[in-house]
Amino acid sequence: MKRVTRKKRRRRCIKVKNRKRFVTVLTTIILIIVMPIIVKEISAFTIQSKCNSNKVENIPKNIVSISKDKKEDIRKMKNSSKDISNKKIDDKVFFKDSVFFGDSITDSLSFYEILDESNVVGIIGILLSKAHTKIDKLVEKNPKNIFILLGANDLEDDISVNYFVDKYKELIHSIKQKLPDSKVYIQSILPVSEKVKEKKPLLNNLRINKFNEAIKNMTKEENINFIDLTSILKNTDKNLYEPDGVHVKYQFYKLWLNYLKNNI
């Protein structure tokens, strides 16, 4: 019985050894067949990647330029769409959370019923030195936005730019202190017609431009918004001035508000 058992064990060992050899030989054969295919595929992939890279690098400059032009066109179309959509919104709705603070030019926004009286604080003949006395009217309304247009009356007097800027800063600081959550927009002094200097020599466009530049620099220092309204009156073939050459006609007010809609 013992001899038979040993023989069986020997046979089993031989079978196991033969099986291992078979697996090894089979694996070797498979590798020999498969490896060239794998190497070929890897090479093909590498070549394709280089080709794609070269294609990207070799895109003609004019195509890149066209792509940039298309992006610019898209940007302009978006802005144009914004302009159109904003113009469709009624002025009273668009500026319902805003207050316009200024002199007689501002007062006409409610006079012409373009905006409600609750959105306008316009005082005829007001000077910057007196404007701070009207801040309580702004506080009562607690607006989200405040659009300030002042300075034309001040320029009729022989005041310096420094004095003017100091008074404007005092006004801004008072508004910020009492209405810290309101967003303040300072608008440029409107240009006047050339004939104005005949009767009011100090109120001329050369001086207005000088003071506007000072206002612009001040807004940068105070970190508030500046809106230049000059182009509304300059870039038009219509006469938007009243006979006095200082005040403006009804048509200007619609252009003004549309300009604000698209620049704030």
GULOTI-647999 format. One record per residue: x negated, y, z negated of N, C-alpha, C in turn; residue in three letters. Coordinates in steps of 0.05 Angstrom, whole numbers, plus 5000, padded with zeros to 4 digits. Atoms other than C-alpha are relative to their C-alpha. Layout:
% residues N
XYZXYZXYZala
...
END
This chain:
% residues 264
498449765000500050005000498350255000met
501749765002494450484983498750065027lys
501349964974490950365051502050145020arg
498049884982497350525089500450304994val
499649725008498151165050497750175009thr
502449854991491051395066500150045030arg
499849974971492151255140502050225008lys
497949804994498451665140498950284995lys
501149735006494752245107498150095022arg
501949934979489252215159501550085025arg
498549934976494352225215501350284997arg
498849735004497852825184497950225003arg
502149804998491253205178499350055029cys
500749984972489653055250502250165015ile
497849864987496553305271499950304994lys
500249725008495753945231497850155014val
502349884986488854085260500750045030lys
499349974972491453955330502050225005asn
498049794998497354415318498750284998arg
501449745003492754985295498550075025lys
501549954975488354895356501850085022arg
498049934979494454915400500950294998phe
499149735005496955555368497850205008val
502249824994490155875374499650035030thr
500450004971489355675447502350155014val
497749874988496455915463499950304996leu
500249715006495356585429497950135018thr
502149894983488856685467500950035029thr
499049984973492256535533501950235003ile
498149784999497857025518498750275000ile
501549755001492957565500498750065026leu
501449964975489057455563501950105022ile
498049924980495457525604501150284995ile
498649765008498558105565498250254999val
501749775005492558545550499650185025met
500349824976491358795622502550175005pro
497449864996498758985626500150244981ile
499949785020498259385561498150225006ile
502149804992491859735583501050165023val
499049864977495059905649502250204993lys
497849835008501260195616498950254985glu
501249785016497060615567498750205019ile
501449834981492860885625502050175016ser
498049864985499061065664501350224984ala
498749805018502161425605498150244996phe
502049785004495661825594499950185024thr
500149854975495362025667502550185003ile
497549864997502662235667500150244981gln
500049785020501662655604498250235010ser
501849804989495763015636501350155023lys
498749874977499763145699502150204990cys
497949825011505563435658498750254988asn
501449775012500663875621499050195021ser
501049834978497564125685502350155014asn
497749874988504464265713500850254985lys
499349775017506064715654498050225003val
502149804999499365065658500050145027glu
500249894973499965165733502550135010asn
497649854992506765505732499350275011ile
500749744988506166105778500850234981pro
499549775018505866775741502650135007lys
497549864993511667045781502449864989asn
497850155012516166485754500250074971ile
500049915028514166665683501250284998val
498949735000515667385699503050005005ser
497150024995522467195727501449914975ile
498850095025523866825663500350224980ser
499949775018522167435622502150205008lys
498049824990526467865667502849914994asp
497450115006532267395657500750044971lys
499549955028531467445582500850284995lys
499449725003531468195587502850075010glu
497349964989537768175631502149904980asp
498150125020541167725579500350194977ile
499949815023539268215524501750245007arg
498549774991542068795564503049945002lys
497250084997548468415578501349984973met
499050015027549268275504500650274989lys
499749725010548269005487502450135014asn
497849884985553069205542502749894990ser
497550125011558268715515500750124973ser
499649875027557269015446501150275004lys
499049734994558269715475502949995007asp
497250024991564669505509501949924978ile
498350095022567369135449500450214979ser
499849795020565869715402501850235010asn
498449794989569070215448503049934999lys
497250095001575469805447501250034972lys
499149975028575869865371500850294995ile
499149735006579970465350498150144981asp
501949855017575671005318500850004971asp
499149995028579971045256499649734986lys
500550275012579270295246497149964995val
502950055001571870275260498750154976phe
501249835020570270845212501850034975phe
498249985023575570695159498650004973lys
501650005025570170575106497850215000asp
502149804998566071175126501150284995ser
499349715004565971925110498050175016val
501649814985563372475155499850264984phe
500549775017560273045116498550215015phe
501449804985558473705148501550275001gly
498949734997560574395173502549995018asp
497649984983565974625222500049805023ser
500150204979563574145276501149734990ile
499050245013564873565229503050024994thr
497249955007571473875206501949945023asp
498350034976574173835277500849705005ser
499350284997574173075273502949944989leu
497350035011580373125230501950205013ser
498349794987582973765264501149885026phe
499150124975583373385330501349724995tyr
498750255008586272785292498649755012glu
501650234991580672335317499549814977ile
500250165024579472105246502050114979leu
498249915022583972145184498550204982asp
501149805018582872715136498449874977glu
501350155022580872195083497149925007ser
502750084991574672035125498250245008asn
501549764992572372755135499850204977val
500549785019569173265088498550215016val
501249794984568073855133500650284989gly
499649735012566974555105498950215019ile
500849804980566875135153497950194988ile
502149815008560475555147498249914978gly
501650105023557275105094497050005006ile
502950004998549775165082498949764984leu
501350225015544974615057499850074971leu
500449915028543775024994502549974984ser
497550025014551174964977501349725003lys
498750264994552574255003500249824976ala
500050185024550873924936502550054983his
497649945016557074264906502449855010thr
497850154988561473834951499749704997lys
500550285002558573164932502249854986ile
497850125015564273024884502349905019asp
498050094980568872984945499249735013lys
500950264989564572424972500349784979leu
499850205022564472074904502949904998val
497150085002572172074903500749795021glu
499450184978572271704969498449744998lys
501750235003566571224951499649855026asn
500250134974564971075024497749805002pro
502250194993560870505052497850145015lys
501949854983557570975102500550304997asn
499849715000556171725099498450115024ile
501349884976554672095164499850314995phe
500449725006551672785150499050155024ile
500749824978551273345202500050284989leu
500349735011548573995173497650145012leu
502449864992543774545190500450235020gly
499649794980546574975246500550274987ala
499549755014549075505198497550114987asn
502549925013542375515162498150135019asp
502049904980538475645226500750295009leu
499449724993542176305236498550194982glu
501749835018537976565178497149945004asp
502950034996530476655178498849834977asp
501050185020528776045135497749845011ile
502250174991522575615137500849715001ser
499550294998522274885155499849874973val
500550125027519574715086502450044982asn
497649935017525375065051502349825008tyr
497750164989530374715096499749714992phe
500550285007527274025084500449954970val
499750035029526974135009502949994992asp
497149995006534374305006501449745009lys
498850254989536073695049499249774981tyr
500950215018531973245002501650014974lys
498449975025535673524941502849885004glu
497350104993542273364975500049695001leu
500250294998540072654992499749864973ile
500550115027537472514922502650004983his
497549995015544072744892502049795009ser
498250204989548072304939499249724991ile
501050265007543671704925500549944970lys
499650045029544271804850502949944993gln
497250045007551871844850501449795017lys
498950214982553171364908497849815009leu
502350174993547470854906500649785020pro
499350224981551270334947500850105027asp
499249894974553070805004497650025018ser
502249984980548970785068500150285012lys
500149724990546771485089498850025028val
501049944973545871705161499850305004tyr
500549714994542772385176500050045030ile
499949954971544572655244498650265007gln
501549774991540673155284501850245004ser
498549754994542773885292500650005030ile
499350004972546473955357498750235015leu
501049774984543274365413502250195007pro
498049794993546775005434499550085029val
500349914973547875315502498050245000ser
502249804998542475805526501050284994glu
499049735004546976415520500250084970lys
499649955029547476335444497850194989val
502349845011540576655431500350305006lys
499549724994543177305461501350144975glu
498649895024547677405400498749904974lys
501250125024544076945351497249915008lys
502750074990536676965369498649784984pro
501350215016534576505312501249725005leu
498750264994539475965334499549935030leu
500750084973535875715396498949715000asn
500750284998534075025421497149944993asn
502850045007526575105412499849974970leu
500150015029527675235338501649764990arg
498450245008533074695333498349755002ile
501750244996528174185361497949984978asn
502049995021522974395310501149904974lys
498750085025527774305252500949715002phe
499250284997530373645280497649814996asn
502450165004523273375282499349984970glu
500450005029522573575209502049824986ala
497950185011529173215193499249715004ile
500750274993526772595228497749904982lys
502250075017520272585189500949964971asn
498950015027524072705124501449734996met
498450255003528672105136498149764998thr
501950215002522571665145498849994971lys
501049995028519771895078502049914980glu
497950075019526471795044501249735006glu
499150274993527571125078503149995005asn
497250004992534371315106500250025031ile
499650024971537371285176500350285013asn
499849764984536471835228501349945027phe
498750034974540971905289499850255016ile
500449764982539072375345502350025019asp
497749964983545272645378499550175025leu
500649814978541673095428500849905027thr
499550114973542472625487503050015008ser
497249984993550072665483500650255016ile
499549744987549973395504498150045024leu
502049974979543773345548500649835024lys
499750194978545472735589502949995010asn
497349994989552072965618500250245019thr
499649784981554373385676502550174993asp
497649865009560473625637499250234981lys
500449785019560774285599501649934975asn
498750095024562274035529500150224978leu
500149785019561374715495502550175001tyr
497949805002566775185471498750265010glu
501149754990565975905496497850134984pro
502149885016561576095437497349865004asp
502550144994556375585460498849844977gly
500950155024555675285390501849774994val
498150215006561974905377500649845026his
499650184978564074325421502949925005val
497350074992570274095458500949724990lys
498850255009574873515443498549765012tyr
501350224986571273075495497549914986gln
502550065013564873115456500449804977phe
499650165024567872785395500449705006tyr
499750294992569772145431497349895008lys
502750084992562772115461498249964975leu
501550015025559772245392500649744985trp
499350245015563571675358499349755014leu
500950234985562271195414497049964998asn
502950015003554871365409499349884973tyr
500650105027554971225334500749704999leu
499250285000558670565345497849825010lys
502050164986553070315389497150054990asn
502749945010547170595349499749984970asn
500350045029548470395277500049704994ile
END
